[in-house]
Every structure is written in C-alpha cells, then in structure tokens.
Amino acid sequence: MTSYRQKTQPTSLQMITFSINNNPNIKTSKYKRVVYVMEQYINDLNNRLTEILGIECRGLVKERGVQTEFMENITNKNLMNNLPEFSQHNPLYSFDCYVDIDCEEDIKKFQECFEIEDKYLYTTKKNVVKTIYYLNHKTPKYNDRKLYDSDVNNRDNPIYPIYVISYGRWKTRPPTSKCLCDMKQQHYLVVENKEYDLYLRFVNSYTTILVMSNKYEDIKYGRNGEDPVMSSTCVRNYVWEHSRSNGDRRHWILDDNIKRFVRWNRMNHIDCVSPICFRVCEIMTDKLNNCLMSGLSYKSMCPQISTNHTPFIMNTHVYSCILLSNEPNEECYWRGRYNEDVDLSIRILKSGSPTIKLNMFLCDKLETGSCKGGNEEIYSNGLVSSMEEGMKLKYDFIKNLHPLYIGLRPLKRNKYHHDIKLLGELGGENLKNNIFEVSNPIEDFELSNNEMGLILN
C-alpha cells in the first residue's frame, strides 16, 4: 500500500484529501505540503494522483470569500470608496496536502505527481520542498520593485503632523525617520533634553528635532516625588499636548524602529516610498465621526499570500504606527510603564469608540528587544535583571489593568507574552461590536479605486 494517505483510520476507499476542514486530525501531520494549482488543472492533478498512487484522490479548495463578504457591507464600501485597491484574489487555488514520505520510492512518486524538477525537489537543507506550484504557474512577485509618487509636488500629503519618538538610538538615524526622509515627508523627531545634542545631526529639510518638556521628564524620572514611569508614556503625552496646542485634530505617533512601509495587494508586499500610506489612513478615519484611534497593521502579521485578510480590521488594538485623536478625552491619554499601546487600545474600545487598522498599507517594525535603545532598560539590565523578568512584569502589568481582556500567549523568544481577547472570551464585554458612524454615507454607488499617483519602479 502506498504511503500517500490520510492520517486517519483506513477505510475501504483510500483518499488524499486536500482540505483541512474535512479532516481535523491531519493538522498534526508531520509531512505537510502546500500545493498551488490553477482551477483548470484541478481535475488533471486529481487524475494524475489517482493514476500514479493507485488510489482515488479528491482535491477540495480551501474556504474562500472572506473579502467578498466583507465588502458587501455598505459601511465598509463607504470607507473603501475611492481609495487604493485591496484584492487578495489568488489566481492559484491553495490546497493543504498531507502526505507520508518515508522512502526514496515514495519521494519519486511524489515528484512525478506534481511534476517537480530535480533541482526544485529539495530545499537547501536537503528537505523535500514544502510549497509546490503545479505546472509551475506562480503569482507574479514584485519584491525587487518599489512604489513611488508619480508627482511629488502634486501628491496628496498627510494633513496631520507626524511625530517619531526616539530614545537611545542616536548612533545612526532611527529607521522610521530614515523612511520618512526617503519619502520626502516632514516629521518631528522627539527626544529627551540629555540626548538633544546627539540627535541634532539628523536635522534636515524633512526632520525637526523636538525636545520633551521638563514637566514630562520629571514624571518619567520621578522627580516630582512619585514613582518613576521610565517608559515612553511621558513622551507620548508630551506629543499629544504639543499637537493639541497647535490646533491639530489628530496626530501621528510612530515608534522609531520601523524599517519600512509596505503596500499589500494582490498577494504582494511592495515597499512604499511614499507618505500616501499615511494619507489613506487619514482619509478613511476622517470618514468616521467617532473613531479616536487608527493606524497601520504589522507586516509580520500579514503574510503576503494570505487570502484571509480584509482591507482593514475593525475594533482591534493598534500598535507603533498610530493616528490618535486630539479630542480632550481621557481615554486618549497614555498611562503606565508597560504595554501603554495595549492599554490605550482597550480603554478606547471600552469607551464605545471603534478603532480601525489598515491592511492595505503595513509597517515593518523591528521586534521588541531586538535592538538597543527605546524601552530596553525596563526589559533588561536596567530596572530588571533579565529580559524574561522584564517581560513578566510587562505581562503582569497589563493583566492587572484589564484582566477580562488579557490572556497568555507564549512566544519562542518570550514565554510571557500577552494575548488580547476582545471578543469577551475571558468574561468581558465583546469589544468587537463597537459601531462606526460614517460622516456622509452613500447608499448606492459603484466602488471605485484610486492608487493616488503611486507608480511601480
């Protein structure tokens, strides 16, 4: 009997099933392979599998239509109208193929079934390949190209000020500031007084150095008699106050370790060297009456071949690349030493205000703790003896603030990592139900896309 079979009890009809939905027991299969095949070749592949393996095979397309259903909602249509396209329709159908490969003969059969050339059969680690393109039909990739403004002088620039907060990263220009300079985008680089001279060399026609006020420095270091905060909370509140005093309706506040911004569309991540990524978020946010917080998703959370994502996510946490309201609302005020962005997101959602996070554009941020500076001292060799101790304090802090919305989700590098439960799984109210109030809703229109002058070079 061939070793290509499901990991279930044998039946009179042996099959290979390409759908995890029909056989939950094969989730733990050791030999999982992902197969991409054009719809017109599905029957051809099934016949080939049956002929070569000697068993009847059935290929089932994985569940699809997430985006289609999402865009049937009139509110979502209003928010997306006249903005850049987000299409994750893959010309290749994705299958999960679970097979046992335990001898050279089986590997040859596997190779023959999927018409894999010898040079593509093994990875550099001498393992059998995990991703197969049947008949070599692949989605075009543009990873070596970038999106630029077709006309810098006439582009639709962000209307809200952009602040990049930085601490201890003065040896080279902080990655986020470098990205903004490459975009030819004006921004503030916000630093502490003691590091002002070190950051001063980064001033140029796009970068203005802003120094956090003594008021917030006193709070950070406990000079007012209270416990020192020691985190970025103080500089965040200074930014909020600075923007409000200038009469801005909203402001952007960005971490300084974002290495690039990305346009996600048609199964591709393409570097976006244009501030259009910010302007799109502003336009969408300003279409709403009651949104206090929005921003861009993480690239690491959005695999480019995923078909299970929508153009934006409603009522969720927003990190690192945030567009925040300047309304005199206490829920927009930063607090605490750890996880201040998690705390802010949850407090805003608890107040009934929705949040929105874009997937059409993404920020590619360096992982927490992977580079010197920033909040490093509160996680390692500063206020604590080790990164593990610091991360546990971080988890305990946010868990105590929001026990009904914080679970534990250990990661490889960090066994104390928070998991946000906004659906009420831990007993709290379902915060995913906050309702958007669209300013000028249109009931009947054809959805139109606008790439806003971006060109691929």
HELIX and SHEET records of a PDB file:
HELIX    1   1 ILE A   20  ASN A   22  5                                   3    
HELIX    2   2 PRO A   24  THR A   28  5                                   5    
HELIX    3   3 GLU A   39  TYR A   41  5                                   3    
HELIX    4   4 ILE A   42  LEU A   53  1                                  12    
HELIX    5   5 VAL A   66  PHE A   70  1                                   5    
HELIX    6   6 ILE A   74  MET A   80  1                                   7    
HELIX    7   7 GLU A  104  CYS A  113  1                                  10    
HELIX    8   8 ASP A  118  LEU A  121  1                                   4    
HELIX    9   9 TYR A  134  ASN A  136  5                                   3    
HELIX   10  10 VAL A  152  ASN A  154  5                                   3    
HELIX   11  11 PRO A  175  ASP A  182  1                                   8    
HELIX   12  12 ASN A  193  GLU A  195  5                                   3    
HELIX   13  13 TYR A  196  TYR A  199  1                                   4    
HELIX   14  14 LEU A  200  PHE A  202  5                                   3    
HELIX   15  15 ASN A  214  TYR A  221  1                                   8    
HELIX   16  16 THR A  233  SER A  245  1                                  13    
HELIX   17  17 ILE A  276  ASP A  286  1                                  11    
HELIX   18  18 LYS A  299  MET A  301  5                                   3    
HELIX   19  19 GLU A  330  CYS A  332  5                                   3    
HELIX   20  20 GLU A  340  LYS A  350  1                                  11    
HELIX   21  21 GLU A  376  TYR A  379  1                                   4    
HELIX   22  22 MET A  387  LEU A  401  1                                  15    
HELIX   23  23 LEU A  431  ASN A  433  5                                   3    
SHEET    1   A 3 TYR A  93  TYR A  98  0                                        
SHEET    2   A 3 LYS A  32  VAL A  37 -1                                        
SHEET    3   A 3 THR A 131  TYR A 133  1                                        
SHEET    1   B11 THR A 207  VAL A 211  0                                        
SHEET    2   B11 HIS A 187  VAL A 191  1                                        
SHEET    3   B11 ILE A 162  ILE A 165  1                                        
SHEET    4   B11 ARG A 250  ASP A 255  1                                        
SHEET    5   B11 CYS A 321  SER A 325 -1                                        
SHEET    6   B11 MET A 293  TYR A 298 -1                                        
SHEET    7   B11 THR A 355  LYS A 365  1                                        
SHEET    8   B11 ILE A 258  ASN A 265 -1                                        
SHEET    9   B11 ASN A 268  CYS A 272 -1                                        
SHEET   10   B11 LYS A 146  ASP A 149  1                                        
SHEET   11   B11 LEU A 454  LEU A 456 -1                                        
SHEET    1   C 8 THR A 207  VAL A 211  0                                        
SHEET    2   C 8 HIS A 187  VAL A 191  1                                        
SHEET    3   C 8 ILE A 162  ILE A 165  1                                        
SHEET    4   C 8 ARG A 250  ASP A 255  1                                        
SHEET    5   C 8 CYS A 321  SER A 325 -1                                        
SHEET    6   C 8 MET A 293  TYR A 298 -1                                        
SHEET    7   C 8 THR A 355  LYS A 365  1                                        
SHEET    8   C 8 PHE A 312  MET A 314 -1                                        
SHEET    1   D 2 ILE A 406  LEU A 408  0                                        
SHEET    2   D 2 HIS A 418  ILE A 420 -1                                        
END                                                                             
